[in-house]
Amino acid sequence: MKDISIKLRFIFMRYLIISIGFVLIYSIFRWYFDYNLGIIHFKKNFLNFWIPFILPLLLIAMCLRREVRILNIKGKNGNGYFGYLLVAAITISVPTLITQEYIEASSSQLLDVNSVYEIKQAKSIDCYTIKDFKVIKEYAGAHRTSRISGKYNQDLNFAIYFVVPIVDDTKQIDVKNHRYWYGFKFTERMSNHASDEKKNERWRAFYEDSMRKYKQYDFTNFQYLQGVSFSDDRDGYLEAIKNKQKNGHRENLVILEPINEPFAEKAGNKLAWILGSFGIGSVVFLLMVLIPSINQTELKRYIDKKPLEEDDSKNIINFLIPKGEHFTTSLLIHINLLVFLYLVFSGVNIMSATPKELLELGGSRRNEILNGEYWRLLTSMFLHGGMMHLFMNIFGIGITCSLIEPILGRWKTLMAYLISGVGASLMSIYWHDNALSVGASGAIFGMMGVMIALLISKKDKGFRGAYLIILGLYGGMSLLFGLLGGIDNAAHMGGLLTGFAIGLLIILTDWGKTNPR
């Protein structure tokens, strides 16, 4: 009984306070500042999914990692403890995710208006039935786009957004200044590993089918119209409207989507799902806490407020601070993270940016570079198409640069990285006519080229085994996935060759002066 009391007091009660507090505080914050005041201008998927998914992981890692160590949990290298923290975070994330949907549904209001011109603005919680309603198909606009998604960028998603002006019988339409638009879209998904010929064939079939559906579309088949705000869909509709309004004020536009489910069913049984998911998650974590025995040594250290002897979290934080023999490695990781955060807060989808967005932000493509935009050769290596793309490349930077920097020193490592990235971009635009290239992988392959130069010259200083593993597994698997399609192997090879040449040049001309500090 004493052991149970200790587990409940030090672990489970702390978990309950964290979980209930996070669900309530974030949900109230979201309701008041987003739905009530309307002053949060982040995209819906970022607020509804990514914050509820990521913040509990960070919160649990900070507030519960010390407490779970008092349990005797089996697992290699602390993996068992990480599993406990992951389960705790997930049991907080799931009810928080459902709560966001419930808050939006319960905050929604259905308004009856005589004319669309009575609507001043339309948020995602604003729903309408319009008595005097018609659309003018002659002024319709469309926007075509594609996104890559999936854990390994294995999916290619097509979308066509259509917009049509909504009017009534009392006013003549001025399409260049019109504010009210009816929006809908068609989507399709295929494998991103297919050949370019197959992708083009599938795209043409999708486009023709979408145009056929548009011509047959029934604009009156809906229960109500709902506002579209701060989302990827709104961006798609705005691009379609932009084709009709070159100089319009986009923030003032009212875009309404048709909804076919009854308004009364909008909230559904989400409240029950919130309570059920939280209750099940809490019981699961409680059982996980009660089953193991107590590590008396760690309990004593915890009560005496002594730090953990081995704390992976602190080791990671120390590695991310630019200093010593990983200064450049940490700096490059920070730059890539900061650029990605800028993209996210600028409204780019956290999982999959569109080619148009990446091109506008500095992606590399032959036409733009040949027309004098040479800066893209550098900026493109710090842009990433989504979070998985970013994390894979941050991992690559960490395992390559950290094993080269102790040998070449911080500034030569940085120089080799940047020049390799430029070499990768040059090879990409040479090989591809119209492909957009972004990401750090070309520069990472450049670091692997430096590794090969160090191996050949026998200047690897004891890192030979690690270099061979990285080259064989990370490099080999990356090239193999590139052969499946959707990955720029030309950039990889360009970076590898450039890095090899730079590595040899540094070794042959300056080895005697190389300072690992």
Buried (B, 14 or more C-beta within 10 A) or exposed (E): EEEEEBBBEBBBEBBBEBBBEBBEEBBEEBBEEBBEEEEBEBBBBBBBBBBBBBBBBEBBBEBBBBBBBBBEBEEEEBEBBBBBBEBBBBBBBBBBBBBBBBBBBBBBEBEEBEBBBEBEEBBBBBBBBBEBBBBBEEBBBBBBBBBBBBEBBBBBBBBBBBBBBBBBEEEEBEBEEBBBBBBBBBEBBBBBBBEEEEBEEBBEEBBEEBEEEBEEBEBEEBBBBBBBBBBBBBBBBBBBBBEBBEEBEEEEBBBBBBBEEEBEEBBEEBBEBBEBBBEEBBEBBBEBBBEBEBBEEBBEBBEEEEEBEEBBEEEEEEBBEBEBBBBBBBBBBBBBBEBBEEBBEEBBBBBBBBBBBBBEBBBBBBEBBEEEBEEBBBBBBBBBBBBBBBEBBBEBBBBBBBBBBBBBBBEBBBBBBBBBBBBBBBBBBEBBEEBBBBBBBBBBBBBBBBBBBBBEEEBBEEBEEBBEEBBEEBBEEBBEBBEEBBBBBBBBBBBBBBBBBBBBEBBEEEEEEEEBE
